[in-house]
């Protein structure tokens, strides 16, 4: 195996931690001595130990003189565990090859500096950096901005419609596409929707993959008048994982009734009697929510875009056309009045979802950029 193969293996191990490491990053580590893999490890939040520590434990004395391949710089600070950099030094590791520096300000190159000061050779493989950043894009974004990565997801027809004016029974997209959406939910810490979507669909908005998560999927509902029905499925199945954002105009009686079901109610007044979306996102950041997926209707979609609260889009296109002026477009509201004011997306990726279905992923340009 080549050095790139070992680093690729570290990335593959790290990916096994999807949804199982938040609020920490996904990390995989491979220890190689004299051409043999003597230890490997991944980080899982509930197991506490970082990937490097797991690899050192497996390697034992064979770690001395070994090379560590890791997708992220070893940490240099104490948190739930001690510094990995110090553990590598103590074990006698001779060399470290990493894909990228840790964007966490508590590390940010300090792990590499400690290793070098102890005589350990350190190399950063720039050829693997893009893959390493993509793997931990929510963590990287959070560390750079102190905001969760917000992805606006929607399913729409080829002409940009999300709902017909009359009968909306059934689905726009296929079962394959809906399974793909579940994967997006699984990899997210929180979901955000509007009360209109809950009233229309009596939705749960849960992660139905059945796979392990490090924390429950938090559901946040924008509901300026506290219209969330007490007999809705979301309320009846709430387990400390539903948050409702309202305004000071909402009924205190309704607030108490929802809180009796274990639902947290936040009052964030915005303009025009609406909820304050940026404050809602800020609250999520305070809870160390790294990633949010928005699944909402036309009005909330536009409010999210207009507030520049979304960082990315993930649009699923169905091979259908609704047409008409009464079918709902993906984003309603006043929109932008001129073409020059259009919200632009960059770094576009196309994903084949199923026969005749595709998805568009991209980053949204803002007045401010990371």
Secondary structure, DSSP 8 states (H G I E B T S, - for coil): --HHHHHHHHHHHHHTTTTTSTTS---EEEEEETTEEEEEEE--GGG---HHHHHHHHHGGGGTT-EEEESS----S-SSS--HHHHHHHHT--EEEESS----TTTTTHHHHHHHHTT-EEEE-GGGHHHHHHHTHHHHHHHHHSS-EEEEEEEEETTSEEE-SS---S-SS-HHHHHHHHHHHHT-SEEEEEHHHHHHH-------S----SS--EEEEE-TT----TTSHHHHT-SS-EEEEE-TTS-HHHHHHHHTTT-EEEE-B-GGG-B-HHHHHHHHHHTT--EEEE---HHHHHHHHHTT---EEEEEEES----SSSSEESS-SS--SSGGG---EEEEEEEEEETTEEEEEEEE--SS--
